[in-house]
């Protein structure tokens, strides 16, 4: 059914209204084709659009898949395109899964695109910025296709009914469930409709459809664009103190087959980077969630990851320690040759004592408040202030401690309490 109901005209393509309107990029392409990368999820019409662009622009259509095609097949396609070009006609070459070609194979398209013999239309589910080389991208425009929205999916279901000559055997809730099972994939929607039309009896509701039809598997590539997009969403939901969104993205990744150990590591990173010392318990809880998962595995251990995600989202936030350590690292790189001040170096030999190692060192436990106020930075560097606690969560206490120690340091002859030499 999905093949039978392919649109015959570009304007009949559903779900890409922004690209297909009067001033849309795809509409312009049909009038004057240029090499284009169609970037979007499966089942949104990339192959259909390429076919219709060739038909409406009068170009010869050639289709290959990067999964099954090698250098020999590419050479044949290019030779045929060059021969046709000598007669004055160009070839629209549609390359499915173009990101599967390696860099050298991608470079092979360039001379044929430059002569005009080949108008390349590549389809990819991966972010072209990472999946395609710069030379290819500089010669092609990138159009991003959206997953089909609810209205487009329901329109496809109506086309399926028109093709079958009868209504789907579902009630209103079942129809909504059927659309939801497609999850923005037009091909999946038509396959589900075809399967539903084969059901006996009815009208069927969501429970019967869920039991009798195969729900489309979650689309998720653990090494691709979806992986990075979803982990970014999870991290930003935690940083943005939204536990509900954090739990949603965590669930999406787990359902998609992400390695829970990877998620555990990322939660630990969030605790250190975005919560920091505003809640010192956060890092320990994230580590405990990882250990719990290692003990229980899935699905029981998934709950520990959910607990950590919700806790981190609701914890007070501070990246002050993260920023402080980056500043300290920058100084460390620039001053790698500076030795520690002599007074804090041990002097286990007489020569070292004669050289002044350890001279003047004050043992902090013998000082009032167990604090001598000595300087521990290299002498040529001078004192630095990297860590600036916020007033959120436990960092209020950390800030109060630092202020008190700064006053004591100034009173005992150290640098002033205002943190001269701050970074």
Secondary structure, 3 states (H helix, E strand, C coil): CCCCCCCCCHHHCCCCHHHHCCCCHHHHHHHCCCCEEEECCCCCCHHHHHHHHHHHHCCEEEEEECCCCCHHHHHHHHHHHHHHHCCCCCEEEEEECHHHCCHHHHHCCHHHHHHCCEEEEEEECCCHHHHCCHHHHCCCEEEECCCCCHHHHHHHHHHHHHHHCCCCCECHHHHHHHHHHHCCCHHHHHHHHHHHHCCCCCCECHHHHHHHCCCCCCCCCCCCHHHHHHHHHHHHHHHCCCHHHHHHHHHHHHHCCCCHHHHHHHHHHHHHHHHHHHHCHHHHHHHHHHHHHHHHCCCCCHHHHHHHHHHHHHCCCCCHHHHHHHHHHHHHHHCCCCCCCHHHCCCCCHHHHHCCCCCCCCCHHHCHHHCCCCCCCCCCCCCCECCCCCCCCCHHHHHHHHHHHHHHHHHCCCCCCCCCCEC
